[in-house]
Amino acid sequence: MTSILRQSKGCFHVSEWRDKLRNREKILLVLAKHHCLSLEELEEKTGIPRNELKVYLSWLAREGIIVRTWGKYAGKRYRKYCLRTAIKEELKID
């Protein structure tokens, strides 16, 4: 995975690497860039179907890599998926 990041020279776009990355890697890279996203935003940015995305997100949460929190917008609650700060620091992501 680090070789892919090096080749991108700081300009990362999931669409360029969509076929070469596994779904778990796609999710982690998108969350590393944006930190917290809703299910709809993750679906749009990774290209992974919604039901499949829920499975991967529950696996990552069980492993302690991501955290699920609630957000509120216009009086409605929605689920946010965030990369743990300790993981970001470990990977040295700004």
Buried (B, 14 or more C-beta within 10 A) or exposed (E): EEEBBEEEEEEBEBEEBEEEBEBBBBBBBBBBBEBBBBBEBBBEBBBBEEEEBBEBBEEBBEEEBBBEEEEEEEEEEEEBBBBBEEBBEEEEBE
